[in-house]
Amino acid sequence: MKKSAFKFTNYKEPNLSPFEKLFNIFKELIIHTSGDFDEAIDWLRELDKEYQLTDENYTIDDFINDLLNKGYITKQIQSGEEKTKISSKTERLLRKHVLKHLFGKLKKTKKGTFRISYSQNNLDSIIVIYYYVLLYKMERV
């Protein structure tokens, strides 16, 4: 008879570059700030002060330069002042990130009929999810 058990080990942090670590946090912050780059970077700087996310070898300014060089952000001149905004590449990446977060653990099952209760809150959630799925499909075309 096969025995099964849980094996507990210490957490092993994935081996990520400083850019990848900050980029994972940045993606979450940019979602929470509704795409406002300046506010997301301000929050990232605050988190860096509290949790020492960077060191003297790789700073937040280095991270911003890497974002610019990799095409995740763009600098635009509006009303005579230079503004930094997220690029369409970042918007696509964020949509994929959200979809993966929402639907990542879904598995294919047999076809069937499923009853869904349609309260107002559930209906709003379904509409939002449907909207993101449509956006994702439109990008793939």
CNS distance restraints for C-alpha pairs under 8 A (distance, minus, plus):
assign (resid  16 and name CA) (resid  20 and name CA) 5.82 0.50 0.50
assign (resid  16 and name CA) (resid  21 and name CA) 6.14 0.50 0.50
assign (resid  17 and name CA) (resid  21 and name CA) 6.34 0.50 0.50
assign (resid  18 and name CA) (resid  22 and name CA) 6.24 0.50 0.50
assign (resid  18 and name CA) (resid  54 and name CA) 7.46 0.50 0.50
assign (resid  18 and name CA) (resid  58 and name CA) 7.09 0.50 0.50
assign (resid  19 and name CA) (resid  23 and name CA) 5.84 0.50 0.50
assign (resid  19 and name CA) (resid  63 and name CA) 6.26 0.50 0.50
assign (resid  19 and name CA) (resid  66 and name CA) 7.76 0.50 0.50
assign (resid  20 and name CA) (resid  24 and name CA) 6.15 0.50 0.50
assign (resid  21 and name CA) (resid  25 and name CA) 6.70 0.50 0.50
assign (resid  22 and name CA) (resid  26 and name CA) 5.94 0.50 0.50
assign (resid  22 and name CA) (resid  53 and name CA) 7.56 0.50 0.50
assign (resid  22 and name CA) (resid  63 and name CA) 7.55 0.50 0.50
assign (resid  23 and name CA) (resid  27 and name CA) 6.05 0.50 0.50
assign (resid  24 and name CA) (resid  28 and name CA) 6.75 0.50 0.50
assign (resid  25 and name CA) (resid  29 and name CA) 6.28 0.50 0.50
assign (resid  25 and name CA) (resid  44 and name CA) 7.75 0.50 0.50
assign (resid  26 and name CA) (resid  30 and name CA) 5.97 0.50 0.50
assign (resid  26 and name CA) (resid  40 and name CA) 6.90 0.50 0.50
assign (resid  26 and name CA) (resid  41 and name CA) 7.65 0.50 0.50
assign (resid  26 and name CA) (resid  44 and name CA) 7.01 0.50 0.50
assign (resid  27 and name CA) (resid  31 and name CA) 6.34 0.50 0.50
assign (resid  27 and name CA) (resid  94 and name CA) 6.82 0.50 0.50
assign (resid  28 and name CA) (resid  32 and name CA) 6.34 0.50 0.50
assign (resid  29 and name CA) (resid  33 and name CA) 6.11 0.50 0.50
assign (resid  29 and name CA) (resid  40 and name CA) 5.31 0.50 0.50
assign (resid  29 and name CA) (resid  43 and name CA) 7.40 0.50 0.50
assign (resid  29 and name CA) (resid  44 and name CA) 7.64 0.50 0.50
assign (resid  30 and name CA) (resid  34 and name CA) 6.13 0.50 0.50
assign (resid  30 and name CA) (resid  35 and name CA) 5.00 0.50 0.50
assign (resid  30 and name CA) (resid  36 and name CA) 6.40 0.50 0.50
assign (resid  30 and name CA) (resid  37 and name CA) 6.55 0.50 0.50
assign (resid  30 and name CA) (resid  40 and name CA) 5.41 0.50 0.50
assign (resid  31 and name CA) (resid  35 and name CA) 6.02 0.50 0.50
assign (resid  31 and name CA) (resid  94 and name CA) 7.47 0.50 0.50
assign (resid  33 and name CA) (resid  37 and name CA) 7.87 0.50 0.50
assign (resid  33 and name CA) (resid  39 and name CA) 6.66 0.50 0.50
assign (resid  33 and name CA) (resid  40 and name CA) 6.22 0.50 0.50
assign (resid  35 and name CA) (resid  40 and name CA) 7.96 0.50 0.50
assign (resid  35 and name CA) (resid  86 and name CA) 7.06 0.50 0.50
assign (resid  36 and name CA) (resid  40 and name CA) 6.24 0.50 0.50
assign (resid  36 and name CA) (resid  85 and name CA) 7.35 0.50 0.50
assign (resid  37 and name CA) (resid  41 and name CA) 6.18 0.50 0.50
assign (resid  37 and name CA) (resid  84 and name CA) 6.77 0.50 0.50
assign (resid  37 and name CA) (resid  85 and name CA) 5.76 0.50 0.50
assign (resid  37 and name CA) (resid  86 and name CA) 6.47 0.50 0.50
assign (resid  38 and name CA) (resid  42 and name CA) 6.18 0.50 0.50
assign (resid  38 and name CA) (resid  84 and name CA) 7.38 0.50 0.50
assign (resid  39 and name CA) (resid  43 and name CA) 6.25 0.50 0.50
assign (resid  40 and name CA) (resid  44 and name CA) 6.14 0.50 0.50
assign (resid  41 and name CA) (resid  45 and name CA) 6.09 0.50 0.50
assign (resid  42 and name CA) (resid  46 and name CA) 6.34 0.50 0.50
assign (resid  43 and name CA) (resid  47 and name CA) 6.19 0.50 0.50
assign (resid  44 and name CA) (resid  48 and name CA) 6.05 0.50 0.50
assign (resid  45 and name CA) (resid  49 and name CA) 6.27 0.50 0.50
assign (resid  45 and name CA) (resid  60 and name CA) 7.03 0.50 0.50
assign (resid  46 and name CA) (resid  50 and name CA) 6.38 0.50 0.50
assign (resid  47 and name CA) (resid  51 and name CA) 5.81 0.50 0.50
assign (resid  47 and name CA) (resid  52 and name CA) 7.54 0.50 0.50
assign (resid  47 and name CA) (resid  53 and name CA) 7.37 0.50 0.50
assign (resid  48 and name CA) (resid  52 and name CA) 4.78 0.50 0.50
assign (resid  48 and name CA) (resid  53 and name CA) 4.80 0.50 0.50
assign (resid  48 and name CA) (resid  54 and name CA) 6.47 0.50 0.50
assign (resid  49 and name CA) (resid  53 and name CA) 7.75 0.50 0.50
assign (resid  54 and name CA) (resid  58 and name CA) 5.89 0.50 0.50
assign (resid  54 and name CA) (resid  59 and name CA) 5.42 0.50 0.50
assign (resid  54 and name CA) (resid  60 and name CA) 7.07 0.50 0.50
assign (resid  55 and name CA) (resid  59 and name CA) 6.09 0.50 0.50
assign (resid  58 and name CA) (resid  62 and name CA) 5.91 0.50 0.50
assign (resid  58 and name CA) (resid  63 and name CA) 7.28 0.50 0.50
assign (resid  59 and name CA) (resid  63 and name CA) 6.35 0.50 0.50
assign (resid  60 and name CA) (resid  64 and name CA) 6.23 0.50 0.50
assign (resid  61 and name CA) (resid  65 and name CA) 6.26 0.50 0.50
assign (resid  62 and name CA) (resid  66 and name CA) 6.19 0.50 0.50
assign (resid  63 and name CA) (resid  67 and name CA) 6.21 0.50 0.50
assign (resid  64 and name CA) (resid  68 and name CA) 6.25 0.50 0.50
assign (resid  65 and name CA) (resid  69 and name CA) 6.10 0.50 0.50
assign (resid  66 and name CA) (resid  70 and name CA) 5.97 0.50 0.50
assign (resid  67 and name CA) (resid  71 and name CA) 6.15 0.50 0.50
assign (resid  67 and name CA) (resid  72 and name CA) 5.09 0.50 0.50
assign (resid  67 and name CA) (resid  73 and name CA) 5.88 0.50 0.50
assign (resid  68 and name CA) (resid  72 and name CA) 5.98 0.50 0.50
assign (resid  68 and name CA) (resid  73 and name CA) 5.13 0.50 0.50
assign (resid  68 and name CA) (resid  74 and name CA) 6.28 0.50 0.50
assign (resid  71 and name CA) (resid  87 and name CA) 6.94 0.50 0.50
assign (resid  71 and name CA) (resid  89 and name CA) 7.16 0.50 0.50
assign (resid  72 and name CA) (resid  86 and name CA) 6.07 0.50 0.50
assign (resid  72 and name CA) (resid  87 and name CA) 5.44 0.50 0.50
assign (resid  72 and name CA) (resid  88 and name CA) 7.87 0.50 0.50
assign (resid  72 and name CA) (resid  89 and name CA) 6.06 0.50 0.50
assign (resid  72 and name CA) (resid  90 and name CA) 5.17 0.50 0.50
assign (resid  73 and name CA) (resid  84 and name CA) 6.70 0.50 0.50
assign (resid  73 and name CA) (resid  85 and name CA) 5.56 0.50 0.50
assign (resid  73 and name CA) (resid  86 and name CA) 4.25 0.50 0.50
assign (resid  73 and name CA) (resid  87 and name CA) 4.86 0.50 0.50
assign (resid  73 and name CA) (resid  90 and name CA) 7.31 0.50 0.50
assign (resid  74 and name CA) (resid  84 and name CA) 5.68 0.50 0.50
assign (resid  74 and name CA) (resid  85 and name CA) 5.47 0.50 0.50
assign (resid  74 and name CA) (resid  86 and name CA) 6.16 0.50 0.50
assign (resid  74 and name CA) (resid  87 and name CA) 5.87 0.50 0.50
assign (resid  75 and name CA) (resid  82 and name CA) 6.50 0.50 0.50
assign (resid  75 and name CA) (resid  83 and name CA) 5.60 0.50 0.50
assign (resid  75 and name CA) (resid  84 and name CA) 4.45 0.50 0.50
assign (resid  75 and name CA) (resid  85 and name CA) 6.38 0.50 0.50
assign (resid  76 and name CA) (resid  82 and name CA) 5.58 0.50 0.50
assign (resid  76 and name CA) (resid  83 and name CA) 5.18 0.50 0.50
assign (resid  76 and name CA) (resid  84 and name CA) 6.18 0.50 0.50
assign (resid  76 and name CA) (resid  85 and name CA) 7.38 0.50 0.50
assign (resid  77 and name CA) (resid  81 and name CA) 5.37 0.50 0.50
assign (resid  77 and name CA) (resid  82 and name CA) 4.35 0.50 0.50
assign (resid  77 and name CA) (resid  83 and name CA) 5.96 0.50 0.50
assign (resid  78 and name CA) (resid  82 and name CA) 6.26 0.50 0.50
assign (resid  78 and name CA) (resid  83 and name CA) 6.78 0.50 0.50
assign (resid  86 and name CA) (resid  90 and name CA) 6.02 0.50 0.50
assign (resid  86 and name CA) (resid  91 and name CA) 7.10 0.50 0.50
assign (resid  87 and name CA) (resid  91 and name CA) 6.46 0.50 0.50
assign (resid  88 and name CA) (resid  92 and name CA) 6.20 0.50 0.50
assign (resid  89 and name CA) (resid  93 and name CA) 6.26 0.50 0.50
assign (resid  90 and name CA) (resid  94 and name CA) 6.05 0.50 0.50
assign (resid  91 and name CA) (resid  95 and name CA) 6.23 0.50 0.50
assign (resid  92 and name CA) (resid  96 and name CA) 6.26 0.50 0.50
assign (resid  93 and name CA) (resid  97 and name CA) 6.08 0.50 0.50
assign (resid  94 and name CA) (resid  98 and name CA) 6.11 0.50 0.50
assign (resid  95 and name CA) (resid  99 and name CA) 6.11 0.50 0.50
assign (resid  95 and name CA) (resid 132 and name CA) 7.41 0.50 0.50
assign (resid  95 and name CA) (resid 136 and name CA) 7.27 0.50 0.50
assign (resid  96 and name CA) (resid 100 and name CA) 5.98 0.50 0.50
assign (resid  96 and name CA) (resid 136 and name CA) 7.48 0.50 0.50
assign (resid  97 and name CA) (resid 101 and name CA) 6.07 0.50 0.50
assign (resid  98 and name CA) (resid 102 and name CA) 6.08 0.50 0.50
assign (resid  99 and name CA) (resid 103 and name CA) 5.75 0.50 0.50
assign (resid  99 and name CA) (resid 104 and name CA) 7.16 0.50 0.50
assign (resid  99 and name CA) (resid 132 and name CA) 7.42 0.50 0.50
assign (resid  99 and name CA) (resid 133 and name CA) 7.64 0.50 0.50
assign (resid 100 and name CA) (resid 104 and name CA) 4.39 0.50 0.50
assign (resid 117 and name CA) (resid 122 and name CA) 7.63 0.50 0.50
assign (resid 118 and name CA) (resid 122 and name CA) 5.81 0.50 0.50
assign (resid 118 and name CA) (resid 123 and name CA) 5.58 0.50 0.50
assign (resid 119 and name CA) (resid 123 and name CA) 6.04 0.50 0.50
assign (resid 120 and name CA) (resid 124 and name CA) 6.24 0.50 0.50
assign (resid 121 and name CA) (resid 125 and name CA) 6.34 0.50 0.50
assign (resid 122 and name CA) (resid 126 and name CA) 6.13 0.50 0.50
assign (resid 123 and name CA) (resid 127 and name CA) 6.15 0.50 0.50
assign (resid 124 and name CA) (resid 128 and name CA) 6.28 0.50 0.50
assign (resid 125 and name CA) (resid 129 and name CA) 6.19 0.50 0.50
assign (resid 126 and name CA) (resid 130 and name CA) 5.99 0.50 0.50
assign (resid 127 and name CA) (resid 131 and name CA) 6.08 0.50 0.50
assign (resid 128 and name CA) (resid 132 and name CA) 6.41 0.50 0.50
assign (resid 129 and name CA) (resid 133 and name CA) 6.22 0.50 0.50
assign (resid 130 and name CA) (resid 134 and name CA) 6.17 0.50 0.50
assign (resid 131 and name CA) (resid 135 and name CA) 6.23 0.50 0.50
assign (resid 132 and name CA) (resid 136 and name CA) 6.10 0.50 0.50
assign (resid 133 and name CA) (resid 137 and name CA) 6.17 0.50 0.50
assign (resid 134 and name CA) (resid 138 and name CA) 6.06 0.50 0.50
assign (resid 135 and name CA) (resid 139 and name CA) 6.30 0.50 0.50
assign (resid 136 and name CA) (resid 140 and name CA) 6.52 0.50 0.50
assign (resid 137 and name CA) (resid 141 and name CA) 6.68 0.50 0.50
